[in-house]
Amino acid sequence: MSWKILKSKKKKKNAAPKPLSNQKQEQSSLFTSVKENEKEFRSIYSDCSDFILRPFLIGGKYDAILLYIEGLSNTDEIDDSVLSPLMEKNENQNDIQIGSLVKSQVAVSDVKELQTFEDCIQAISSGNPIVLVDKYKTGFSLGLTKWEKRSIEPPEAEKVIRGPREGFVETLAVNTSMIRRQIRSPKLKMQSMEIGKYTKTKVIITYIDGIVDHTLVEEVKNRLKRIDIDGILDSGVIEEFIEDHPYSPFPQMLDTERPDTVSGNLLEGRAAILVDGSPFALIVPTTFYSFLQSNEDYYSRFLIATAIRWLRFIFIIISLLLPSLYVALLTFHQEMIPTALLISMAASREQVPFPAIVEVFIMEITFEALREAGLRLPKQVGSAVSIVGALVIGEAAVSAGIVSAPMVIVVAITGIASFTVPRYSAAIAIRMIRFPLVLLAGTLGLLGVMLGLIMIIVHMSTLRSFGVPYLSPMAPMKLSEMKDTMMRAPWWKLNTRPHLTGDYNKYRQSPEQKPGPNKGKQ
């Protein structure tokens, strides 16, 4: 009995707080009296020094107030297009004309009528000034937003030699316009919603109608609607809330700063999520092979792109397995090393007091620390510190007998190989998995490495990204879609889209477009 009482008290203690009174007021309709509206807004925005409430007279007769946030609205346009024409005296104005007066006199293209305090607060927070008129129970939102925004620049993490050089910024309207500029069709749909009790962050789901499976769009919307949080500051927060397998180290959504990446994936039948305030868009569904493909693969000639992909896959395998193979061979399988090389390695390890597995952990952790320090330091000194630090620490560690020279070479090759992964989220997952593989190699040898690889493959085979198998089209095998995985077929061979979920718009171009000197002649 006492346990039940304690349990009920604990539930009461952890119960959700009751809504505040001003939150109830925000849901109510506007008052007819402009004085009451003014009093209410002053109460809602109390202790807000950037909130501007400007009383004025329309035509010298009717009381009105103008509400906006300093820094979010265009004050020059407010003076010229709102206050100046409305305050001009006109003897022909009467009570009946007041409702349409704002729309007719204000030289603003975007004017919306608002009925509740909540609508007005949302408009003000978005940078749209509000006009409230006495004896009129409707507010008017004016599209006069203006705030500082970053200029369009090439994305730092997704650089290309050939291809577009523009990247997303933190302003949602700019990001959507860049996608619209590339896909100039009304079939490109953009559905918006708000997430966050306090931030009211605008989130847009974009897709191409007729190509995307609408069950995918509904699933994305349902997952977004389930998010109940105080605020969203970046798309990474949303990613953690809507992914299929939250405990997996592998990313299940493709994040990108490039509009051409988003457009290319939309044309393949995927959907994208854009978040106001974040330069990173999320693309769903995705597969593991999408993280190993670069934008430049599609802008270069297909033979070069295929060769670079094979080189990239080889170095990814080296990045994952080289340290663990070194530990396994040196600890358990010395007979597999050529005699001359084994003698050289034994001589270099003569003064080292640690086993190979400890050496690897010392050097790998040091290398990861240097890489992280290079990312966090200012751009002017970050690269210099990471490179010089690696050289100095490596040479000093060998001279002091803490690690051997072959170990420094192995860690350096592993680090260079990890830089070939085009996507940072996939690269850091591979770097994380490397440590348990080294531990298995140091305890079980090559058997441990094989067991680790089997566990990784089994885990990846169970992953799904919005219903799509993570290793598709390899597992399950789809030969018709293998043209854009390990190789990149020429564009005139990529006639079909990948089959993701449900409804399938198969063909994206006309067949038989192979170029040649006699093509097109009748």
URZI-V592739 format. One line per field, one symbol per residue. ss: DSSP state (H for helix, E for strand, - for the rest). psi: psi as a letter, one per 30 degrees, with the letter a starting at -180 (. if undefined). burial: b if it has 24 or more other ideal C-beta (glycine too) atoms within 12 Angstrom, else e. Layout:
ss=???
psi=???
burial=???
This chain:
ss=-HHHHHHHHHHHH-------HHHHHHH-E----HHHHHHHHHHH------EEEEEEEE---EEEEEEEE---E-HHHHHHHHHHHHH-------HHHHHHHHHHH-----EEEE-EHHHHHHHHH---EEEEE-----EEEE--E---------------------E----HHHHHHHHHHH-----EEEEEEEE-----EEEEEEEE-----HHHHHHHHHHHH---------HHHHHHHH-----------EEE-EHHHHHHHH----EEEEE-----EEEE---HHHHH--HHHH---HHHHHHHHHHHHHHHHHHHHHHHHHHHHHH--HHH--HHHHHHHHHH-------HHHHHHHHHHHHHHHHHHHHH--HHHHHHHHHHHHHHHHHHHHH-----HHHHHHHHHHHHHH-----HHHHHHHHHHHHHHHHHHHHH-HHHHHHHHHHHHHHHHH-EE--EE---------HHH--E---E--HHH--E----------E---------------
psi=eeeeeeeeeeeeeglklkklefeeeffllllekfeeeeeeeeeehkgjffkkjjklkjggekklkkklkkffljeeeeeefdeeeefkkjffkleefeefeeeeekikejkkkkfleeeeeeeeffgjlkkkkkgjhklkkkihkjlklklklkkefhkleklkgkllafkeeeeeeeeefejikffjkjkllkkjeefhkkkkkkljkfelkfeeeeeeeeeeffkjlelkflfeeeeffglejfgkfkkgkkklgkeeeeeeeeffgllkjkkkfkgkkkkklllefffgklefffflkeeeeeeeeeeeeefeeeeefeeeeeeeefefhfffkkeeeeeeeeefgefkflleeeeeeeeeeeeeeeeeeeeflkeefeeeeeeeeeeeeeeeeeefgelleeeeeeeeeeeeefffkfkeeeefeeeefeeeeeeeefefbfeeeeeeeeeeeeeeffkkjhfkkegkgejlkjefggfhcfljlleffifllkjdkbkjjekflklhgkllfgkfk.
burial=eeeeeeeeeeeeeeeeeeeeeeeebbeeebbeebeebbebbeebbeeeeebbbbbbebbebbbbbbbbbeebbbbebbeebbbebbbeeeeebeeeebbebbbebbebeebbbbebbbbbbbbbbbbbbbbbbbbbbbbbbbbbbbbeeeeeeebebbebeebbebbbbbbbbbbbebbbebbeeeebbbbebbbbeebbbbbbbbbbeebbbeebbebbbebbeebeeeebebbbbbbebbbbeeebbbbbbbbbbbbbbbbbbbbbbbbbbbbbbbbbbbbbbbbbbbbbbbbbbbbeeeeebbebbeebbebbbbbbbbbbbbbbbbbbeeeeeeeeeeeebeebbeebebebbbbbbbbbebbbebbeebeeeeeeeeeebbeebbeebbeebbeeebbbbbbbebbbbbbebbbbbbbbbbbbbbbebbbbbbbbbbeebbebbeebbeebeeebeebbbbbbbbbbbeeeeeeebebbbbbbbeeeebebbbbbbeeeeeebeeeeeeeeeeeeee
